[in-house]
Amino acid sequence: MAVVSAFHGVRYDPARVGGDLRRVLAPPYDVISKAHQAALYDRSPHNVIRLILAREPQPAEAAAGCLREWMASGVLAKDATPALYLYEQTFTLPDGSVHRRTGVLGRLKLEPFSTGVVRPHEKTLSGPKAEQLALMRATGAQLSPIFGLYAKPGQPIRDVIGAPAAAPPTIDVTVEGGERHRLWVVTDPAAIARVAVLLAPETIVIADGHHRYETALNYGAEQGGRVATVLAYLGNIAEEGIVILPTHRLVCGALALGGAALEAKLRESFAVEPLPATPRPHGAVDVVLPERRLRLRPLAAATARLGGLSAAVAGLDVALLHRALLEPILGLRPTDLAFTHDDGEAIAEVAAGRASAAFLLNPPSLEEVRAVCMAGELMPEKSTYFFPKLASGLVFDLVGPPWI
């Protein structure tokens, strides 16, 4: 069963950071560029960037020192009463439509993936896990939540929480890009119990934060079981606002084949046509080269390369791209690629000569993600981009030495 519990969250004292929490929030560490990191450093001496992605030579130690200083000075303070935290984001998609995503922040009991209570959906890389483990060891804190999904049709989390969700939020800020973040501190024991009962029978699918979850498992083992939870935001896949954007592939080095030779090779495995103005259908891949733009649809030779994959994974556009094109034809691995979630940006990178090719995909559907998880399978790295990202800096959890 999924065990979700309240905790004494650690939050910024607005009076100690100039009264404007926008200045101290940041996206998750793994979507922050060097330029954005520098801008966040300049935004406030208390921006969470100094904890989640410090730029000092020893980042973990620098973050630990910063956390200790902020706790001692009152910049950060622990809530007196255990709470769950209702978290709502309002955002606009590129097509101009406005959406709202609502979930709950709490402690989720750590479970090895073998139990099936918590399930990953994509593969992870060793480098980020090593960095996150060093940070957790140094700080004894979980600084950014994982993002998990459950499925409860007809049971909005606001309705389950009840009256506490109808009160004014404790935090209400709109950040760059127009995203609005609102947070309610829910301390009512009855509301907390209702949430725990709601989520107990659920399978939790990790949407974002695979590296952080695996790091928490490793850290918990190091601590001899004293740390048995992970800070988690849990959203209902059946509610409005769960959005996945595409993750396009960019090749920044030289291609193994030139444009004409590559197109000829592609025709052995794909039906190839000039890129039309129509939307990309499921099962198609768009290719942008400096001198040509193509749409590919798999032939038998391409689908044959998906042999050995489960039906859930073989049906993914990203699996087709990697198994039938990038790996066998171009000899490319995920580490050879850059990524973007915007068609226009991908095309512009090729036009500017910063990428030799762009491969454009449709995002997997929520149903496809859940099907892969429930089959016990994994997608390739960087298969999904859940939007928007959760803000770092709203709530922290102190779980290890020196806090316990």
QUIBELUR-V937381 format. One record per helix or strand of 3 or more residues. SS is the DSSP state (helix for helix, strand for strand). FROM is the first residue (numbers start at 1). LEN is the number of residues. If there is no record, write none. Layout:
ss=(SS:SS)
from=(FROM:FROM)
len=(LEN:LEN)
This chain:
ss=(strand:helix:helix:helix:helix:helix:helix:strand:strand:strand:helix:helix:strand:helix:strand:strand:helix:strand:helix:strand:strand:strand:helix:strand:strand:strand:helix:helix:helix:helix:strand:helix:strand:helix:strand:strand)
from=(10:14:21:29:34:49:59:76:83:98:113:126:146:157:171:180:189:204:210:229:243:248:259:270:284:293:300:311:317:334:337:343:357:366:385:396)
len=(3:3:3:3:10:4:15:3:10:12:3:14:5:10:4:7:12:5:13:8:3:4:8:5:6:6:5:4:10:3:4:9:4:9:3:3)
